[in-house]
Structure formats: structure tokens, C-alpha cells
Amino acid sequence: MIDAIGSVIGVASLVIGTYALMFLGFAMHHGQGRLAVENGLLLAAIAVANGLFEALRHWRRHHG
């Protein structure tokens, strides 16, 4: 079950991350520094959330 959830989260993260990266590029191109920082923070939050989920999945496989 947790592997299926991991797949769904992975695909959703990829889609959201792709849009955030695209808007980061648009913001940088148009000189919108604050917006670029916000999109960069979103990308960082996605990476942290994915890392935490993978750590949970790894822990459950070996200890659960």
C-alpha cells in the first residue's frame, strides 16, 4: 500500500515541481526576484517532503 502511495506522490511531485521550475524560469527572465525565491522555496519543500516520505518508507520496510 505504501509503495502505491509513493508512486502517486512521486508523480504529483514531478508535475508540481515541473510547474514550479517553469515559473521559476519565467520569474527570473522577467526580473521578478521575490517570485523566483518563492518558487525556489516550493522546489525545496517538495524535495524535503519527498525525502521524508522515502525515509518513512525505508523505515517501515525494515522495522515495520
N, CA, C and O atoms as a Maestro MAE file, in Angstrom:
{
 s_m_m2io_version
 :::
 2.0.0
}

f_m_ct {
 s_m_title
 :::
 protein
 m_atom[256] {
  # First column is atom index #
  i_m_mmod_type
  r_m_x_coord
  r_m_y_coord
  r_m_z_coord
  i_m_residue_number
  s_m_chain_name
  s_m_pdb_residue_name
  s_m_pdb_atom_name
  i_m_atomic_number
  :::
  1 25 0.814 -1.195 0.000 1 A "MET " " N  " 7
  2 3 0.000 0.000 0.000 1 A "MET " " CA " 6
  3 2 0.862 1.265 0.000 1 A "MET " " C  " 6
  4 15 0.600 2.212 -0.742 1 A "MET " " O  " 8
  5 25 1.890 1.260 0.843 2 A "ILE " " N  " 7
  6 3 2.733 2.464 0.934 2 A "ILE " " CA " 6
  7 2 3.527 2.671 -0.356 2 A "ILE " " C  " 6
  8 15 3.881 3.802 -0.689 2 A "ILE " " O  " 8
  9 25 3.813 1.573 -1.092 3 A "ASP " " N  " 7
  10 3 4.511 1.724 -2.371 3 A "ASP " " CA " 6
  11 2 3.608 2.401 -3.410 3 A "ASP " " C  " 6
  12 15 4.073 3.210 -4.213 3 A "ASP " " O  " 8
  13 25 2.313 2.059 -3.385 4 A "ALA " " N  " 7
  14 3 1.379 2.698 -4.312 4 A "ALA " " CA " 6
  15 2 1.245 4.183 -3.993 4 A "ALA " " C  " 6
  16 15 1.212 5.019 -4.896 4 A "ALA " " O  " 8
  17 25 1.169 4.501 -2.717 5 A "ILE " " N  " 7
  18 3 1.095 5.902 -2.311 5 A "ILE " " CA " 6
  19 2 2.368 6.631 -2.730 5 A "ILE " " C  " 6
  20 15 2.319 7.780 -3.170 5 A "ILE " " O  " 8
  21 25 3.499 5.960 -2.590 6 A "GLY " " N  " 7
  22 3 4.772 6.553 -3.012 6 A "GLY " " CA " 6
  23 2 4.789 6.882 -4.488 6 A "GLY " " C  " 6
  24 15 5.319 7.917 -4.891 6 A "GLY " " O  " 8
  25 25 4.206 5.998 -5.306 7 A "SER " " N  " 7
  26 3 4.152 6.247 -6.750 7 A "SER " " CA " 6
  27 2 3.284 7.461 -7.066 7 A "SER " " C  " 6
  28 15 3.650 8.292 -7.897 7 A "SER " " O  " 8
  29 25 2.133 7.560 -6.404 8 A "VAL " " N  " 7
  30 3 1.239 8.698 -6.633 8 A "VAL " " CA " 6
  31 2 1.914 9.994 -6.195 8 A "VAL " " C  " 6
  32 15 1.860 10.998 -6.905 8 A "VAL " " O  " 8
  33 25 2.547 9.971 -5.028 9 A "ILE " " N  " 7
  34 3 3.244 11.160 -4.537 9 A "ILE " " CA " 6
  35 2 4.394 11.534 -5.467 9 A "ILE " " C  " 6
  36 15 4.638 12.715 -5.716 9 A "ILE " " O  " 8
  37 25 5.094 10.538 -5.975 10 A "GLY " " N  " 7
  38 3 6.196 10.809 -6.894 10 A "GLY " " CA " 6
  39 2 5.739 11.498 -8.168 10 A "GLY " " C  " 6
  40 15 6.368 12.455 -8.620 10 A "GLY " " O  " 8
  41 25 4.647 11.018 -8.748 11 A "VAL " " N  " 7
  42 3 4.125 11.630 -9.978 11 A "VAL " " CA " 6
  43 2 3.615 13.042 -9.695 11 A "VAL " " C  " 6
  44 15 3.886 13.966 -10.461 11 A "VAL " " O  " 8
  45 25 2.875 13.210 -8.590 12 A "ALA " " N  " 7
  46 3 2.363 14.539 -8.246 12 A "ALA " " CA " 6
  47 2 3.518 15.508 -7.999 12 A "ALA " " C  " 6
  48 15 3.465 16.664 -8.419 12 A "ALA " " O  " 8
  49 25 4.552 15.039 -7.323 13 A "SER " " N  " 7
  50 3 5.711 15.890 -7.060 13 A "SER " " CA " 6
  51 2 6.402 16.287 -8.352 13 A "SER " " C  " 6
  52 15 6.863 17.419 -8.495 13 A "SER " " O  " 8
  53 25 6.472 15.365 -9.282 14 A "LEU " " N  " 7
  54 3 7.100 15.668 -10.569 14 A "LEU " " CA " 6
  55 2 6.316 16.746 -11.311 14 A "LEU " " C  " 6
  56 15 6.907 17.682 -11.849 14 A "LEU " " O  " 8
  57 25 4.998 16.622 -11.342 15 A "VAL " " N  " 7
  58 3 4.165 17.606 -12.036 15 A "VAL " " CA " 6
  59 2 4.275 18.977 -11.361 15 A "VAL " " C  " 6
  60 15 4.507 19.985 -12.027 15 A "VAL " " O  " 8
  61 25 4.108 19.006 -10.040 16 A "ILE " " N  " 7
  62 3 4.176 20.270 -9.305 16 A "ILE " " CA " 6
  63 2 5.575 20.879 -9.421 16 A "ILE " " C  " 6
  64 15 5.718 22.084 -9.627 16 A "ILE " " O  " 8
  65 25 6.597 20.043 -9.288 17 A "GLY " " N  " 7
  66 3 7.974 20.528 -9.399 17 A "GLY " " CA " 6
  67 2 8.287 21.084 -10.773 17 A "GLY " " C  " 6
  68 15 9.007 22.074 -10.899 17 A "GLY " " O  " 8
  69 25 7.747 20.448 -11.808 18 A "THR " " N  " 7
  70 3 7.962 20.932 -13.170 18 A "THR " " CA " 6
  71 2 7.344 22.320 -13.362 18 A "THR " " C  " 6
  72 15 7.962 23.211 -13.945 18 A "THR " " O  " 8
  73 25 6.125 22.488 -12.868 19 A "TYR " " N  " 7
  74 3 5.488 23.807 -12.963 19 A "TYR " " CA " 6
  75 2 6.251 24.846 -12.140 19 A "TYR " " C  " 6
  76 15 6.439 25.977 -12.590 19 A "TYR " " O  " 8
  77 25 6.688 24.470 -10.946 20 A "ALA " " N  " 7
  78 3 7.441 25.415 -10.116 20 A "ALA " " CA " 6
  79 2 8.738 25.817 -10.808 20 A "ALA " " C  " 6
  80 15 9.122 26.986 -10.781 20 A "ALA " " O  " 8
  81 25 9.411 24.854 -11.424 21 A "LEU " " N  " 7
  82 3 10.656 25.151 -12.133 21 A "LEU " " CA " 6
  83 2 10.392 26.047 -13.340 21 A "LEU " " C  " 6
  84 15 11.156 26.970 -13.620 21 A "LEU " " O  " 8
  85 25 9.306 25.765 -14.048 22 A "MET " " N  " 7
  86 3 8.960 26.592 -15.203 22 A "MET " " CA " 6
  87 2 8.673 28.035 -14.765 22 A "MET " " C  " 6
  88 15 9.161 28.981 -15.384 22 A "MET " " O  " 8
  89 25 7.879 28.200 -13.695 23 A "PHE " " N  " 7
  90 3 7.564 29.547 -13.222 23 A "PHE " " CA " 6
  91 2 8.782 30.229 -12.607 23 A "PHE " " C  " 6
  92 15 8.886 31.455 -12.633 23 A "PHE " " O  " 8
  93 25 9.704 29.440 -12.054 24 A "LEU " " N  " 7
  94 3 10.969 30.000 -11.569 24 A "LEU " " CA " 6
  95 2 11.725 30.627 -12.736 24 A "LEU " " C  " 6
  96 15 12.233 31.743 -12.631 24 A "LEU " " O  " 8
  97 25 11.791 29.901 -13.844 25 A "GLY " " N  " 7
  98 3 12.453 30.432 -15.043 25 A "GLY " " CA " 6
  99 2 11.771 31.681 -15.575 25 A "GLY " " C  " 6
  100 15 12.439 32.646 -15.944 25 A "GLY " " O  " 8
  101 25 10.431 31.667 -15.617 26 A "PHE " " N  " 7
  102 3 9.692 32.847 -16.070 26 A "PHE " " CA " 6
  103 2 9.971 34.046 -15.171 26 A "PHE " " C  " 6
  104 15 10.192 35.156 -15.654 26 A "PHE " " O  " 8
  105 25 9.957 33.812 -13.857 27 A "ALA " " N  " 7
  106 3 10.177 34.910 -12.904 27 A "ALA " " CA " 6
  107 2 11.578 35.487 -13.063 27 A "ALA " " C  " 6
  108 15 11.758 36.705 -13.041 27 A "ALA " " O  " 8
  109 25 12.572 34.613 -13.222 28 A "MET " " N  " 7
  110 3 13.946 35.099 -13.392 28 A "MET " " CA " 6
  111 2 14.082 35.867 -14.698 28 A "MET " " C  " 6
  112 15 14.763 36.891 -14.751 28 A "MET " " O  " 8
  113 25 13.441 35.379 -15.745 29 A "HIS " " N  " 7
  114 3 13.516 36.029 -17.048 29 A "HIS " " CA " 6
  115 2 12.916 37.440 -17.002 29 A "HIS " " C  " 6
  116 15 13.404 38.350 -17.670 29 A "HIS " " O  " 8
  117 25 11.863 37.609 -16.215 30 A "HIS " " N  " 7
  118 3 11.170 38.897 -16.145 30 A "HIS " " CA " 6
  119 2 11.608 39.751 -14.954 30 A "HIS " " C  " 6
  120 15 10.976 40.760 -14.641 30 A "HIS " " O  " 8
  121 25 12.687 39.341 -14.298 31 A "GLY " " N  " 7
  122 3 13.243 40.148 -13.218 31 A "GLY " " CA " 6
  123 2 12.419 40.161 -11.939 31 A "GLY " " C  " 6
  124 15 12.511 41.113 -11.165 31 A "GLY " " O  " 8
  125 25 11.643 39.164 -11.707 32 A "GLN " " N  " 7
  126 3 10.808 39.068 -10.508 32 A "GLN " " CA " 6
  127 2 11.543 38.234 -9.451 32 A "GLN " " C  " 6
  128 15 11.267 37.046 -9.282 32 A "GLN " " O  " 8
  129 25 12.466 38.863 -8.755 33 A "GLY " " N  " 7
  130 3 13.306 38.157 -7.798 33 A "GLY " " CA " 6
  131 2 12.537 37.505 -6.663 33 A "GLY " " C  " 6
  132 15 12.826 36.367 -6.291 33 A "GLY " " O  " 8
  133 25 11.547 38.223 -6.100 34 A "ARG " " N  " 7
  134 3 10.781 37.673 -4.976 34 A "ARG " " CA " 6
  135 2 10.001 36.431 -5.410 34 A "ARG " " C  " 6
  136 15 9.952 35.440 -4.681 34 A "ARG " " O  " 8
  137 25 9.406 36.483 -6.568 35 A "LEU " " N  " 7
  138 3 8.655 35.351 -7.087 35 A "LEU " " CA " 6
  139 2 9.590 34.167 -7.377 35 A "LEU " " C  " 6
  140 15 9.228 33.012 -7.150 35 A "LEU " " O  " 8
  141 25 10.785 34.464 -7.875 36 A "ALA " " N  " 7
  142 3 11.761 33.405 -8.123 36 A "ALA " " CA " 6
  143 2 12.147 32.712 -6.821 36 A "ALA " " C  " 6
  144 15 12.277 31.489 -6.784 36 A "ALA " " O  " 8
  145 25 12.330 33.485 -5.756 37 A "VAL " " N  " 7
  146 3 12.667 32.906 -4.450 37 A "VAL " " CA " 6
  147 2 11.522 32.033 -3.948 37 A "VAL " " C  " 6
  148 15 11.758 30.943 -3.427 37 A "VAL " " O  " 8
  149 25 10.283 32.501 -4.101 38 A "GLU " " N  " 7
  150 3 9.130 31.718 -3.658 38 A "GLU " " CA " 6
  151 2 9.051 30.383 -4.404 38 A "GLU " " C  " 6
  152 15 8.778 29.349 -3.794 38 A "GLU " " O  " 8
  153 25 9.286 30.401 -5.705 39 A "ASN " " N  " 7
  154 3 9.265 29.155 -6.474 39 A "ASN " " CA " 6
  155 2 10.425 28.250 -6.089 39 A "ASN " " C  " 6
  156 15 10.275 27.029 -6.049 39 A "ASN " " O  " 8
  157 25 11.571 28.835 -5.808 40 A "GLY " " N  " 7
  158 3 12.704 28.042 -5.339 40 A "GLY " " CA " 6
  159 2 12.409 27.387 -3.998 40 A "GLY " " C  " 6
  160 15 12.791 26.240 -3.767 40 A "GLY " " O  " 8
  161 25 11.731 28.111 -3.112 41 A "LEU " " N  " 7
  162 3 11.345 27.537 -1.827 41 A "LEU " " CA " 6
  163 2 10.342 26.399 -2.004 41 A "LEU " " C  " 6
  164 15 10.393 25.409 -1.275 41 A "LEU " " O  " 8
  165 25 9.440 26.532 -2.959 42 A "LEU " " N  " 7
  166 3 8.496 25.454 -3.239 42 A "LEU " " CA " 6
  167 2 9.237 24.206 -3.707 42 A "LEU " " C  " 6
  168 15 8.921 23.095 -3.281 42 A "LEU " " O  " 8
  169 25 10.218 24.391 -4.581 43 A "LEU " " N  " 7
  170 3 11.015 23.248 -5.034 43 A "LEU " " CA " 6
  171 2 11.753 22.596 -3.870 43 A "LEU " " C  " 6
  172 15 11.825 21.369 -3.794 43 A "LEU " " O  " 8
  173 25 12.300 23.400 -2.968 44 A "ALA " " N  " 7
  174 3 12.998 22.862 -1.804 44 A "ALA " " CA " 6
  175 2 12.030 22.109 -0.895 44 A "ALA " " C  " 6
  176 15 12.371 21.047 -0.373 44 A "ALA " " O  " 8
  177 25 10.828 22.648 -0.703 45 A "ALA " " N  " 7
  178 3 9.832 21.981 0.142 45 A "ALA " " CA " 6
  179 2 9.417 20.640 -0.454 45 A "ALA " " C  " 6
  180 15 9.231 19.667 0.277 45 A "ALA " " O  " 8
  181 25 9.273 20.584 -1.767 46 A "ILE " " N  " 7
  182 3 8.936 19.322 -2.428 46 A "ILE " " CA " 6
  183 2 10.056 18.307 -2.219 46 A "ILE " " C  " 6
  184 15 9.791 17.138 -1.936 46 A "ILE " " O  " 8
  185 25 11.287 18.740 -2.354 47 A "ALA " " N  " 7
  186 3 12.422 17.836 -2.169 47 A "ALA " " CA " 6
  187 2 12.482 17.304 -0.733 47 A "ALA " " C  " 6
  188 15 12.735 16.119 -0.520 47 A "ALA " " O  " 8
  189 25 12.254 18.168 0.235 48 A "VAL " " N  " 7
  190 3 12.268 17.747 1.641 48 A "VAL " " CA " 6
  191 2 11.132 16.763 1.906 48 A "VAL " " C  " 6
  192 15 11.337 15.736 2.553 48 A "VAL " " O  " 8
  193 25 9.940 17.073 1.411 49 A "ALA " " N  " 7
  194 3 8.791 16.181 1.621 49 A "ALA " " CA " 6
  195 2 9.037 14.810 0.994 49 A "ALA " " C  " 6
  196 15 8.716 13.786 1.596 49 A "ALA " " O  " 8
  197 25 9.602 14.789 -0.206 50 A "ASN " " N  " 7
  198 3 9.915 13.510 -0.842 50 A "ASN " " CA " 6
  199 2 10.957 12.738 -0.050 50 A "ASN " " C  " 6
  200 15 10.849 11.522 0.106 50 A "ASN " " O  " 8
  201 25 11.960 13.435 0.448 51 A "GLY " " N  " 7
  202 3 12.989 12.781 1.252 51 A "GLY " " CA " 6
  203 2 12.422 12.199 2.533 51 A "GLY " " C  " 6
  204 15 12.785 11.088 2.921 51 A "GLY " " O  " 8
  205 25 11.536 12.932 3.196 52 A "LEU " " N  " 7
  206 3 10.908 12.431 4.415 52 A "LEU " " CA " 6
  207 2 10.029 11.216 4.126 52 A "LEU " " C  " 6
  208 15 10.025 10.253 4.893 52 A "LEU " " O  " 8
  209 25 9.290 11.260 3.028 53 A "PHE " " N  " 7
  210 3 8.453 10.117 2.675 53 A "PHE " " CA " 6
  211 2 9.304 8.894 2.375 53 A "PHE " " C  " 6
  212 15 8.972 7.789 2.803 53 A "PHE " " O  " 8
  213 25 10.394 9.078 1.648 54 A "GLU " " N  " 7
  214 3 11.278 7.945 1.349 54 A "GLU " " CA " 6
  215 2 11.905 7.384 2.618 54 A "GLU " " C  " 6
  216 15 12.062 6.169 2.742 54 A "GLU " " O  " 8
  217 25 12.265 8.246 3.557 55 A "ALA " " N  " 7
  218 3 12.817 7.771 4.829 55 A "ALA " " CA " 6
  219 2 11.771 6.960 5.594 55 A "ALA " " C  " 6
  220 15 12.092 5.922 6.172 55 A "ALA " " O  " 8
  221 25 10.523 7.428 5.601 56 A "LEU " " N  " 7
  222 3 9.442 6.695 6.255 56 A "LEU " " CA " 6
  223 2 9.229 5.346 5.591 56 A "LEU " " C  " 6
  224 15 9.083 4.330 6.270 56 A "LEU " " O  " 8
  225 25 9.211 5.336 4.278 57 A "ARG " " N  " 7
  226 3 9.016 4.082 3.540 57 A "ARG " " CA " 6
  227 2 10.150 3.102 3.821 57 A "ARG " " C  " 6
  228 15 9.910 1.910 4.016 57 A "ARG " " O  " 8
  229 25 11.366 3.593 3.841 58 A "HIS " " N  " 7
  230 3 12.524 2.746 4.144 58 A "HIS " " CA " 6
  231 2 12.426 2.196 5.565 58 A "HIS " " C  " 6
  232 15 12.677 1.011 5.786 58 A "HIS " " O  " 8
  233 25 12.065 3.039 6.524 59 A "TRP " " N  " 7
  234 3 11.955 2.615 7.919 59 A "TRP " " CA " 6
  235 2 10.876 1.548 8.072 59 A "TRP " " C  " 6
  236 15 11.074 0.556 8.773 59 A "TRP " " O  " 8
  237 25 9.737 1.753 7.417 60 A "ARG " " N  " 7
  238 3 8.631 0.770 7.527 60 A "ARG " " CA " 6
  239 2 9.002 -0.560 6.912 60 A "ARG " " C  " 6
  240 15 8.574 -1.605 7.401 60 A "ARG " " O  " 8
  241 25 9.787 -0.545 5.856 61 A "ARG " " N  " 7
  242 3 10.206 -1.813 5.238 61 A "ARG " " CA " 6
  243 2 11.132 -2.607 6.155 61 A "ARG " " C  " 6
  244 15 11.069 -3.835 6.194 61 A "ARG " " O  " 8
  245 25 11.979 -1.912 6.883 62 A "HIS " " N  " 7
  246 3 12.977 -2.602 7.692 62 A "HIS " " CA " 6
  247 2 12.578 -2.772 9.151 62 A "HIS " " C  " 6
  248 15 13.154 -3.601 9.855 62 A "HIS " " O  " 8
  249 25 11.607 -2.004 9.611 63 A "HIS " " N  " 7
  250 3 11.252 -2.058 11.034 63 A "HIS " " CA " 6
  251 2 9.763 -2.299 11.266 63 A "HIS " " C  " 6
  252 15 9.351 -2.541 12.400 63 A "HIS " " O  " 8
  253 25 8.968 -2.238 10.234 64 A "GLY " " N  " 7
  254 3 7.510 -2.329 10.412 64 A "GLY " " CA " 6
  255 2 7.017 -3.638 10.056 64 A "GLY " " C  " 6
  256 15 5.816 -3.891 10.146 64 A "GLY " " O  " 8
  :::
 }
 m_bond[255] {
  # First column is bond index #
  i_m_from
  i_m_to
  i_m_order
  :::
  1 1 2 1
  2 2 3 1
  3 3 4 2
  4 3 5 1
  5 5 6 1
  6 6 7 1
  7 7 8 2
  8 7 9 1
  9 9 10 1
  10 10 11 1
  11 11 12 2
  12 11 13 1
  13 13 14 1
  14 14 15 1
  15 15 16 2
  16 15 17 1
  17 17 18 1
  18 18 19 1
  19 19 20 2
  20 19 21 1
  21 21 22 1
  22 22 23 1
  23 23 24 2
  24 23 25 1
  25 25 26 1
  26 26 27 1
  27 27 28 2
  28 27 29 1
  29 29 30 1
  30 30 31 1
  31 31 32 2
  32 31 33 1
  33 33 34 1
  34 34 35 1
  35 35 36 2
  36 35 37 1
  37 37 38 1
  38 38 39 1
  39 39 40 2
  40 39 41 1
  41 41 42 1
  42 42 43 1
  43 43 44 2
  44 43 45 1
  45 45 46 1
  46 46 47 1
  47 47 48 2
  48 47 49 1
  49 49 50 1
  50 50 51 1
  51 51 52 2
  52 51 53 1
  53 53 54 1
  54 54 55 1
  55 55 56 2
  56 55 57 1
  57 57 58 1
  58 58 59 1
  59 59 60 2
  60 59 61 1
  61 61 62 1
  62 62 63 1
  63 63 64 2
  64 63 65 1
  65 65 66 1
  66 66 67 1
  67 67 68 2
  68 67 69 1
  69 69 70 1
  70 70 71 1
  71 71 72 2
  72 71 73 1
  73 73 74 1
  74 74 75 1
  75 75 76 2
  76 75 77 1
  77 77 78 1
  78 78 79 1
  79 79 80 2
  80 79 81 1
  81 81 82 1
  82 82 83 1
  83 83 84 2
  84 83 85 1
  85 85 86 1
  86 86 87 1
  87 87 88 2
  88 87 89 1
  89 89 90 1
  90 90 91 1
  91 91 92 2
  92 91 93 1
  93 93 94 1
  94 94 95 1
  95 95 96 2
  96 95 97 1
  97 97 98 1
  98 98 99 1
  99 99 100 2
  100 99 101 1
  101 101 102 1
  102 102 103 1
  103 103 104 2
  104 103 105 1
  105 105 106 1
  106 106 107 1
  107 107 108 2
  108 107 109 1
  109 109 110 1
  110 110 111 1
  111 111 112 2
  112 111 113 1
  113 113 114 1
  114 114 115 1
  115 115 116 2
  116 115 117 1
  117 117 118 1
  118 118 119 1
  119 119 120 2
  120 119 121 1
  121 121 122 1
  122 122 123 1
  123 123 124 2
  124 123 125 1
  125 125 126 1
  126 126 127 1
  127 127 128 2
  128 127 129 1
  129 129 130 1
  130 130 131 1
  131 131 132 2
  132 131 133 1
  133 133 134 1
  134 134 135 1
  135 135 136 2
  136 135 137 1
  137 137 138 1
  138 138 139 1
  139 139 140 2
  140 139 141 1
  141 141 142 1
  142 142 143 1
  143 143 144 2
  144 143 145 1
  145 145 146 1
  146 146 147 1
  147 147 148 2
  148 147 149 1
  149 149 150 1
  150 150 151 1
  151 151 152 2
  152 151 153 1
  153 153 154 1
  154 154 155 1
  155 155 156 2
  156 155 157 1
  157 157 158 1
  158 158 159 1
  159 159 160 2
  160 159 161 1
  161 161 162 1
  162 162 163 1
  163 163 164 2
  164 163 165 1
  165 165 166 1
  166 166 167 1
  167 167 168 2
  168 167 169 1
  169 169 170 1
  170 170 171 1
  171 171 172 2
  172 171 173 1
  173 173 174 1
  174 174 175 1
  175 175 176 2
  176 175 177 1
  177 177 178 1
  178 178 179 1
  179 179 180 2
  180 179 181 1
  181 181 182 1
  182 182 183 1
  183 183 184 2
  184 183 185 1
  185 185 186 1
  186 186 187 1
  187 187 188 2
  188 187 189 1
  189 189 190 1
  190 190 191 1
  191 191 192 2
  192 191 193 1
  193 193 194 1
  194 194 195 1
  195 195 196 2
  196 195 197 1
  197 197 198 1
  198 198 199 1
  199 199 200 2
  200 199 201 1
  201 201 202 1
  202 202 203 1
  203 203 204 2
  204 203 205 1
  205 205 206 1
  206 206 207 1
  207 207 208 2
  208 207 209 1
  209 209 210 1
  210 210 211 1
  211 211 212 2
  212 211 213 1
  213 213 214 1
  214 214 215 1
  215 215 216 2
  216 215 217 1
  217 217 218 1
  218 218 219 1
  219 219 220 2
  220 219 221 1
  221 221 222 1
  222 222 223 1
  223 223 224 2
  224 223 225 1
  225 225 226 1
  226 226 227 1
  227 227 228 2
  228 227 229 1
  229 229 230 1
  230 230 231 1
  231 231 232 2
  232 231 233 1
  233 233 234 1
  234 234 235 1
  235 235 236 2
  236 235 237 1
  237 237 238 1
  238 238 239 1
  239 239 240 2
  240 239 241 1
  241 241 242 1
  242 242 243 1
  243 243 244 2
  244 243 245 1
  245 245 246 1
  246 246 247 1
  247 247 248 2
  248 247 249 1
  249 249 250 1
  250 250 251 1
  251 251 252 2
  252 251 253 1
  253 253 254 1
  254 254 255 1
  255 255 256 2
  :::
 }
}
